[in-house]
Amino acid sequence: MNLVYVFIGGGIGSVCRWGVSVGLKNLPITLPVATLIANVVACIVFAIVLLLYKNQTFQNDNFKLLLLTGFCGGLSTFSTFSYESMELIKNGQIMYAGLNIVVNILLCFSCFYFISVPKS
């Protein structure tokens, strides 16, 4: 049954990822914004779900499989992020590649830091 939850969540996440790409494909911007948005949204969802589990709001492992492994796994995309960064480098757009890498990492790490890391 676990496979079904991962499969459904992954399918929904992948379709959402595709929808973001299609919806933003005509933006006149050099940075791969669709990948950035997909990664940040996946990190926000992931961090919120982790917080809910830490606070024991949710204890259902099926929900965790559906959202974290399935949905967030299908929505986020390290391979596309890496490919797009390499394409920017190959096209001589080193500054944009560096900016893409830094912005993706900073925003995604910030999602976890500000949402799910306990404040002392």
C-alpha angles and dihedrals in degrees: 000000000000089000090059093054092049091045095051094044092046092049093051092045092049093049090049089049090052091047092053090050093049093044094052102034095106097053111128094228131113097217117084094247097171092060091046092051093046092050094046093047090049090051092048092051091044093049093047092050090048090051091050090051093047090051088047091237088130125031100162110118091198090061089050092050092047096049108027104033098026111030099029091041091052095043101045119067125194092168093057091044090053093045094049091047090051091048090054089051092047089051091054094252095128094152092054091046091052091046091049092051095045095045093048093049096042095047095044094046089046090056091060094040097051098037111034108018110097113242117227 
